């Protein structure tokens, strides 16, 4: 070990080690914000266009939906929209109708949801509806078109 190696270890100027910056994930952030007119639409769109990492911004005024795609943090996008526009902004609370096992269950069906959407639900009671009991399975398979020998009455 030479003198230069010894001095370089004593006077380390690297800033405290090798701290690598964690890169943000490429993701789609959907936000529900009230859009009444074209002016509101422009205001909402401009509020997030200048953010670092934003690739595309889409506004759907019929659904009151803002979609931001890029290397962004969802919480920062949400707070920026609320601050810049002065409007109430919340994460998109809906999911596609066909992604839910029981779309008409209490707590999932929402009259205010856009067409083809229902409210997201993490309620365990709603999720328990998705599991069929053994008697339900027995009765549904008894009259199945896939198995013609399942029902002797027909």
C-alpha positions in Angstrom: 0.0 0.0 0.0 1.5 3.3 -1.1 1.5 6.7 0.5 -1.2 7.9 -1.9 -3.5 5.1 -1.1 -3.1 5.8 2.6 -3.8 9.5 2.2 -6.8 8.8 -0.1 -8.4 6.6 2.6 -7.7 9.3 5.3 -9.2 12.1 3.3 -12.2 10.6 1.6 -14.0 13.3 -0.3 -16.6 11.1 -1.9 -19.4 12.5 0.3 -20.0 9.7 2.8 -20.1 6.6 0.7 -21.8 5.4 -2.4 -25.4 6.5 -2.0 -27.2 5.7 -5.3 -30.3 7.7 -6.1 -33.4 5.5 -6.2 -35.0 6.0 -9.6 -38.8 6.5 -9.7 -41.0 3.9 -11.3 -42.6 4.5 -14.7 -46.3 4.5 -13.9 -49.8 5.8 -14.7 -51.4 8.0 -12.1 -55.2 8.5 -12.4 -56.9 11.3 -10.4 -60.5 12.3 -10.0 -60.9 16.1 -10.2 -64.0 18.1 -11.0 -63.8 19.6 -14.5 -66.7 21.9 -15.4 -65.5 23.7 -18.6 -62.7 24.0 -21.1 -60.9 26.5 -18.9 -60.9 24.0 -16.0 -59.6 21.4 -18.3 -56.7 23.6 -19.4 -55.9 24.6 -15.8 -55.8 21.0 -14.7 -53.6 20.0 -17.6 -51.2 22.8 -17.1 -50.8 22.1 -13.4 -48.9 18.9 -14.0 -47.4 19.4 -17.5 -44.3 21.1 -16.0 -43.5 18.5 -13.5 -40.3 16.7 -13.8 -40.7 13.1 -15.2 -44.1 13.7 -16.7 -44.4 12.1 -20.2 -48.0 12.5 -21.1 -51.1 14.2 -19.6 -54.6 13.3 -20.7 -57.8 14.9 -19.4 -61.3 13.3 -19.8 -63.8 16.0 -18.8 -66.8 13.6 -19.1 -65.4 11.3 -16.4 -63.7 14.1 -14.4 -60.5 12.1 -14.8 -56.9 13.2 -15.2 -54.3 10.6 -16.3 -50.6 11.3 -15.9 -48.0 8.9 -17.3 -44.3 9.1 -16.5 -41.6 8.8 -13.8 -43.7 10.5 -11.1 -44.8 10.1 -7.5 -48.6 9.7 -7.2 -48.7 11.7 -3.9 -46.8 14.6 -5.4 -49.0 14.7 -8.5 -52.1 14.7 -6.3 -50.9 17.5 -4.1 -49.7 19.5 -7.1 -53.1 19.3 -8.8 -54.9 20.3 -5.6 -52.6 23.2 -4.9 -52.3 24.6 -8.4 -56.0 24.4 -9.3 -57.6 24.9 -5.9 -59.9 22.0 -6.6 -60.5 18.8 -4.6 -58.4 16.0 -6.0 -58.5 12.4 -5.0 -57.0 9.2 -6.4 -59.2 7.5 -9.0 -61.7 5.5 -6.9 -63.1 3.3 -9.7 -62.1 0.1 -11.4 -63.5 -1.5 -14.5 -66.8 -3.3 -14.2 -65.4 -6.7 -15.4 -62.5 -6.7 -12.9 -64.8 -7.1 -9.9 -66.4 -10.4 -8.9 -69.6 -8.9 -7.6 -70.2 -5.5 -9.1 -73.6 -5.0 -7.5 -72.6 -5.8 -4.0 -73.2 -3.2 -1.3 -70.2 -0.9 -1.1 -69.1 -1.5 -4.7 -71.9 -0.3 -6.8 -71.9 3.4 -7.2 -74.5 5.4 -9.1 -72.1 8.3 -9.6 -69.4 6.1 -11.2 -68.8 6.6 -15.0 -70.3 4.0 -17.3 -68.5 0.7 -17.2 -66.9 1.4 -13.8 -67.6 0.4 -10.1 -66.0 1.6 -6.9 -62.8 -0.1 -5.6 -63.4 -2.0 -2.4 -61.0 -3.6 0.0 -63.8 -4.7 2.3 -63.4 -8.3 3.4 -67.2 -8.9 3.4 -67.4 -8.0 -0.3 -64.4 -10.2 -1.1 -66.0 -13.1 0.8 -68.9 -12.9 -1.7 -66.4 -13.9 -4.4 -65.8 -17.3 -2.8 -68.5 -19.8 -3.6 -69.5 -22.4 -1.0 -69.5 -26.1 -1.7 -73.3 -26.2 -2.0 -73.3 -23.3 -4.5 -70.6 -25.1 -6.6 -72.7 -28.4 -6.4 -75.9 -26.6 -7.7 -74.2 -24.6 -10.4 -72.4 -27.6 -11.8 -75.5 -29.8 -11.6 -77.1 -27.9 -14.5 -73.9 -27.2 -16.4 -74.0 -27.2 -20.2 -70.4 -28.4 -20.3 -71.2 -31.6 -18.5 -74.3 -33.2 -20.1 -74.3 -36.2 -17.6 -74.5 -33.9 -14.6 -78.3 -33.7 -14.6 -80.4 -36.8 -15.1 -83.7 -34.9 -15.2 -82.8 -33.1 -18.5 
